[in-house]
Amino acid sequence: MEVCPLDRLDFARVIPPGALVTWSEGAGEPTALTTRLVAQQDRLRAELFVGVTLSDTLRDIDPSRLAVSSYCTLFRYFDLFERGAVDIRPSHYSRMADLRPDVLLIQVTPPDGAGRRSLGTVVGHNPAYMAAGATVVAQENPNLPWTEGDALIADARIDILVPEAAPLEQLVPRRPGPVEHAIGGHVARLVPDRATLEFGIGSIPAAVQQALAGKRDLAIHTGLLDEAAVDFIESGAVTNRYRETDPGLVSAGFLFGTPRLYRYADRNAVFGMRGSDHIHGARVLAALDRFFAVNSAIEVDLTGQVNAEALGGRYIGAIGGQGDFQRAALHSPGGRGTVALPSTAGRHSRIVARLSGPVTTARADADVVVTEHGIAELAGRTLQERARAMIAIADPAHRRQLEAALDALA
């Protein structure tokens, strides 16, 4: 392992022409490294594959030098999409571990007494990329929380270590409002004690967790956790006692939040950070009973097809882990696959006759759709029965229009 000060790091020496480069997502982004890489882009020609990005790293990217691809929207960079500077790789999250990046940028903690380091907030595909032979450049950041599980790595996995303290990127949660709390209450009615839960981040997952605080012996197996998980775990509803894998542990791939979440996770034995092959892997998910997947959508049509990716030609979402988790929930004994969303966005219905974007989850995989107006049970129902159930959970102001559209489709 080479130790290199940041001001001496020359990416032209590390990244060969035409290489595929990736880095840890969200709060795992090694911003000292990514900022320096972009600053040196005039001497590089490579492709960047990036995930959820909370930083301003890509603001001054030159697509003629660094082509950018992603599996998801880049929240701060809609202008890059509009300029055609970002290409989408449509893929289930589980399949992205099959990519073979040439260079991987990560953050790690300082070593412990045994010489181990931790990836801290993000594990994701990093173990798979390291195992596939990527050149690993690691930013040693003492501000990173120490987590265990698949987050632990040895110095032998690192090619270049760059000591550089930096603040972690933050994602401040949006508080749930009345609509989100209504959705959370409906979802909680579906979830039994001893269920294992997957949910994303944001105001609806936060409301779901609040509504589940009265349940017993729940478990968490999820790709993403934000600050809402702290209160959920502390409520006593989460014990992870009866889960089939990782008993006693909260299994997660990413922590995206504020310093409160990062402090809570630091050396907290309840967290078992796991790689995507474990969190999203079919074999692991198949072992889970009473697995409840709760995911969101941009819109859902009357047959149960889900669009979680694009609207009006603009890519604003992702396929992500929805397909991995939805299908696992359908096959789990006692499990359910739930799509939860507000019934409207402004004046527009999010329950629609026809999708305006791609089909992220097929109607064959539809199970339950929830809005603030109730629960639509779709599994095993005919198309006409599904349409009536979906109209019943649409906003009342849009139901007549949806009924007319249904008559026209019939």
N, C-alpha and C positions, 0 to 999 in steps of 0.2 A: 504494500500500500504506500503510495506516494502522498506526502503531506505538502500541500501547496497553498501559500497565502492567496487570498482573493485577487489582490492587485497584480499577481504574477500568472494568473490562470489564463491560458491562451486556448480558446476553444478551437481555433484552426488546427491546433496540434492534436486535439481530441476527436473532432468530428470530421470524418472523411467526406469528400464531395458526394452528394447524393444520399447521405445517410438518413435514416429515420431516427428522430430524437423524440423522447417523451419525458415527462416528469410527473411527480406525484400531484394529485389533484387538490384543490381547495386549500385547507389549512396545512396540507403537507407540501405545498409548493415551496421549493428552496429558492426564495425570491432573490437572494444575493446571487445565486448562480444564473437564474433565468434572466435577471436584469442585465447581467454581464454578457450573457450569450447574445441577447438582442442588441446590446451596444456594440458588439463585434460582428454584426451580421454582414457588413460590407465585405468581409473576408471569408464568408461562409456561403455554401449552397447546400441546403438540406431541407428535409420535411419535418415539421413539428406535428406530433400527434398529441393533442391536449384534451383534457377533460374539463370538469367543473373548475372554472377560473374565477377567483375572487379578487385577484390583484389587477394592477394596471400594466402588467408586463408587456402585453401585446399591443399597447396603444400605438407605438411607433414602428410596428413591424413593416418590413418591405417584402411583399409577397414574391417579388422577383428573386429574392435571396433566400427567404425562408417561407416555403409553402406551408399552409396550416390546414390540418384536418382535425375533425373532432367527431365524437359520437353524440354530442349534445349541443344545445344552444350555449353560447358564451355570453352571459348576461350583460356584460359591459361592452360588448363588441358587436352590436347589431349592424353597425356601419360596415364592418368587415364582411358580413354576410351579403349586405346590399351591394358591395363592390365586387362580389364574387371572389373574395380573398380567402374564404374558408370553404372547404369541401366537407361534406358529411359522410361518415362511414356508418351506414345503417347496420346495426348489429345488436343482438342480445348481449347484455353485459358479460355473461359467462363466456362468450366466444372471443371477446377481445383479448383474453389471455393468450390466444393463438398468434397474436401479432409478434413479430420478431424485431423489436427496435435494436438499433446498433448502439445507441447511447441512452442511458437512463440517469436522470438527475433526481436525487432524493434528499431528504433531511434525515439526520440521525442525532441522537443524544450523545453527549460525552459517554465514555465507557464506564461500566460498573466495575466492581472489584474483580469480577471474573473475565473482564475483557469483552463483555457483550455490549452491544448498543441496541437502541430501540428506534423503530420508525415512528413511534409516537402516535400522531393523529390519523395517519393514513397507511394502510397496508395494501389493499386493492390488488392490482396485478403485479406489484413490484416483485414478490418472490418468484413468480413465473418468468418475468423478464430477466431477472438475475440468473435464474437457472438455465435460461436459454442462451446465456453468454453475452449479454449486453455489457458494454463498458460502463461502469458505475462511478459517477462523480457524486460525492456526498458532501453536503453542507453540514458541518457539526454545529448544532444550534442548542445552546444550553437552555433556551426558553421552551424547548419541546417537552411535553409531558412524557414520562416513562410509562409505557404500556407493554404488556407481555403477549403471549400466544405467538402468532406468526410474525409479530412486530420485531422479534428479537433477531439480530443478525450479528455475525462475527466480522472482524476487520478483514478477514480473508475474502469476503464478498465485495469489498470496496477497492476500486482501483486508484482513485484520487480523493483524498480527504481535504476539504477546505474549511478550516475553522472560521466561523463568522456568525456572531450573534445577530439575530433579527427578530422583530415582533412577528407573531403568527397572524396570518390572515384571519379575519373574523366575519361571521355571518350573524347579524343581529336578527333574532326571530321576530316575526310579526305576530302580535297577540291575536288570538282567536276572537271573533265577534259573534253576534247572535246566530248568524248563518252557520258558521263553523261549529259552534257548540251544539246546534240542532243536529248537524251531520254526525258529530261525535257521539251524541246520545243514541242515534239510530244504529251506528256501527257497534256500540257497546252492547246493545240488545242481542246481537248475533254471537258475541264472544263468550264462551263458557270459561269457568275456572280451569286452570291447568293448560290453557291454550298457549301455543308458541306464536309470537307475533312478528310480522314484518311490516314496517311502515317507513315512509320517507321522512322528509323534513318540511317544515312550514306550518302554517296555521291550522290546517285540517288535521295532520298527524298530532299536533299539540293538543287539539280539542279531543281527539280520540283518546289520547293517553290520559287526559284529565277525567274523561268519562269512565275510564276503566279503573280508576283508582280504588274503587270498592270491590274489585274482583280479588280472587285469591290464587296464589301460586302460578302466576303467569310467567312466561319466559320470553326473551327477546332474541331473535335471530334476524338481523337486518343489515342492509348495506350501509345505511346512513343513520347517524344519530346527531341530534342537535341538543340545545340546552333544555328542551322540554323533557328529555329523558332523565335529567337529574331529579326533577320533582317526581316523576313517575316511579323511578327506582326507590326514592326515599319514601314514597307513600306506603310501602310495604306490600303492594300488589305484586311486585316482581320478586320472585325467589329463585326462579330457574331450577327448582327442585325436581320437577318431574319431566324435564325435557330428555329426549333420547340421545342427543349429542351435547357435548360440552356441559354436563350437569353442573349447576351452581354458577354458571358464567353467563354474562351478557355477551353474545357474539355479534360483532359488528366489524365492518370493513373500513369505515370512515367516521371521524368526529369533525363536524363542521359547526362552530359556534362562537362563543365568546370566552374570555378568560375564566369565567365561572365554570364552564364545561371542562376546559383544559385542566384547571386546578383539581376538579373533582376526579378526573380520570387519572391524574398523576399518581402512579404506584397504588392504584385502587385495584385490589385483587379480584373484584367482581367483573372487571372488563377482560374479555378474552378476544383481543383483536385478531381477526382471521383474514386470510387471503381470499380472493374471489373464487378460487376453486372450491373453497369450503362454504363460503356464504352463498354463492350462486350455483354451486355444483349440483347437478341432478342427483348424484348418488347420495350426497349428504341430505338434501332436501327430501328425498324419498324416505328417509328414515324417521322423519318428523310426523308424529300424530298430532291431530288438532292444530294444524298449521293454518294460521289466518293471515293472508296477505291483504294489505290495505294500500292501494295505489290510487293515484289521481289521473285526471285526463283533461284535455282541452275541450273535448266534446264526445258524446256517445250517441249513436243513432238508434232508431227505434228497434233494430234487430239485436243490439248489444255490441256492435262493432265499436271499438275505442280508437280515437285519435289522440295520442299524447305527444305529437311531434310538431305539427305545423298548422298555421292558420293564415289564410290569405296569401299563400306563397312564401310566408316568412317562417323560418325554422325557429321555434320558440320553446321546444321541449326536448324530449329524447325517448328512444326506446328503453334504454337503461335496463334495469332488472325486472321490468313489469312482466315480460313474457316468461322469464325464468320462474318468478315467484307465483304468478297467476296459475300456471299449469301445475306447479308443485302443490298448490293449495287444493286444486281440483282433485288430485290423486291422493291427498292426505286423508286417512280415516278421521272423520269428524272435522275436517278443515273446510274453509271457505275462501274463495277468491273474490275480494270486494274492490270495486272501483267507486271512489267517493269524490264528489265534486259539487260545487254550488250549481243551482239550476240555471243561473243566468250570469252573464258577464256584461255589465251595463244594461243596455236595452235588448240584448241578444240572448236567445235561449241557447243553453249548452246541451240540451236534449234536442236533437235535430232529426229531420227525416232522412237526410243524406249527409255523410261526412264531407267537410270541405277540404280535408287533408288526407294523409295516408292512413291506412288501417294498421295500427300498432298492435292491437290484440284482436284476433278474429272472433266472430260471433260464436264459433264452435267452442271457444274457451271462456265464454261469458258465464258468470255465475250470479253475482249480486251487484246491483248498482244502487248507490245511495245518494240522495240529495237532502237538502233541508226539509223537503216535503215528504220524505219517507223512503221505503225500501222496495226496490223492484227485484223480485225473484225471477231469474231468467232461465236457469239451468233446467233442461228437460221440457221447456215450453215451446209451443209452436210460434211461428213468426207473428201471427195475429195476437196471440196471448202475450208475447213479449212486447209488442207495440202498445197494447193497452196498459200493461204494467209500467212501461216507460212514460207514457203520457200522464199517468197518475202521479208521477213524481216530478213532472215538469212544473215550471212556474205557471200558476193558473192563467196568467195573462197570455200565455202562448199555447195553451192546450187546444183551443179551437182550431188554430192554424195547423197544429200537428195532426189533429183528427182529420182535417181536410186533406192534408198531405197523405195520410194513411189511406183515405178513400181513393185518392188518385193513384197511389201505388198499387192498391188492390185491383 
